[in-house]
Structures are given as structure tokens and as C-alpha cells.
Amino acid sequence: ETGVTQTPRHLVMGMTNKKSLKCEQHLGHNAMYWYKQSAKKPLELMFVYNFKEQTENNSVPSRFSPECPNSSHLFLHLHTLQPEDSALYLCASSQDASGRWAKTQYFGPGTRLLVL
Amino acid sequence: AQSVTQLDSHVSVSEGTPVLLRCNYSSSYSPSLFWYVQHPNKGLQLLLKYTSAATLVKGINGFEAEFKKSETSFHLTKPSAHMSDAAEYFCVVSPTSGGYQKVTFGTGTKLQVIP
């Protein structure tokens, strides 16, 4: 459970605020992911970084801005969010995000975000 | 294209009785398949995965799943439910076509275990 950590665990922000979510993995992995988990909806993949390069942007609005300074850290910068962005944001990592067989992803505990 | 369907949004079993959580998938290629569990206020934890080896896959906490290509199914089972098994379970599919593998999550099945 401590392989992937996320901070903060809970965040309340207004629509005009700017905040950042942080994810750190201690597993020596080369791929990191951001997911959004909303009530009664499937987990939505937002971004994928493989060896620090962004390889997937799943049509995410520009008010979400990811940053991956190295293979161990991943950030999600938030600005001018909407109430419908309230959700659990999960970070995951895997050995890498390439090759024929999907690599197992290891998840952090998530950040519960509430936008007022 | 790929998709995954978890046939039950809620399953309720008595403690000590068998668990069956159903998952059907669709994939253009031979898939990788996973089951994850999420306890309240926690992240997702891998239970087991299938990647073309044995069709019967054993996972943690006594869970297992059988890959049935003819039925495009990957149902999760456990012989005897424990109270600690109460959680939400997600079936996940990923194609094997080279390059980045995009995973698709099911909508989840909430398992309730009755004492």
C-alpha cells in the first residue's frame, strides 16, 4: 500500500482556486497514470506518462494540467475547475506502458476532490 | 475496440458461502484481463491477472478467475466469503497489439457479505 502515495488525501477548492495533486511511487516504475473516479461511472483514464513522456491524453479539459518531472513523481495541476470535476483522483504506476502485454498497475489511495 | 461488462452492480452473499462476480469482455486481440478490489476510501489493489498462461488464474485472498475464450468471460470466484471481502470489484481488459496498451475498466460490482 505504501508503494504509491498521493497527497493531499482530501481537497476542497473553489472554482477560482489553483491547486496541485501530487503522486509519488517508490516501486522503480517507468510509467505513471492519472485516473478520475466519479460516482456510478467507470474509472476514466486521464493521462499516461511512459519514461517521463506523455503518451496519452484522453480528451481531458485544459483546466487539468499534468506534469511528470521524473519517473517517480507525477503532478496534476488544477485551475478554474467546475463542480462536476468533484471526484476521487487516482494515481497509478506500472513497470512501463509498452510491449504486448499490459503491465500490472499499482494504485495510490487517491485524492478526494470537492469543487465548490 | 474493446469493452468490459460487469453483469451485476451489486452482489450479496452470506458469510461462508461462495462468491461469483461476473465479467464479460470484448477485444479485437487476445486480451490481458485483471481483477482489482477497492475497499472504502482506499485505492485499487490487484487481485489477479491473466496474460495468456494458464486459463485458471489464482489470486490473493483465495480468489480465482477462469478465462473462457469461447464465452468471452473472466468471472471471479471464491469458495467461501469472509466479511473482509466486502468491497467493490473491478474487471479490467487490455488488448495485446503492441505499443501502449489502453486499459478499460468495468463499472464495478459491490460485494456485500452478510454475517
Interface residues (C-beta under 8 A of the other chain):
Chain A: E1 V4 Q6 K40 K41 P42 L43 L45 V48 N50 T55 E56 L90 A92 A97 S98 G99 R100 W101 A102 K103 T104 Q105 Y106 F107 G108 P109 G110
Chain B: S32 F34 Y36 N41 K42 G43 L44 Q45 L46 K49 T51 S52 F90 S94 T96 S97 G98 G99 Y100 Q101 K102 V103 T104 F105 G106 T107 G108
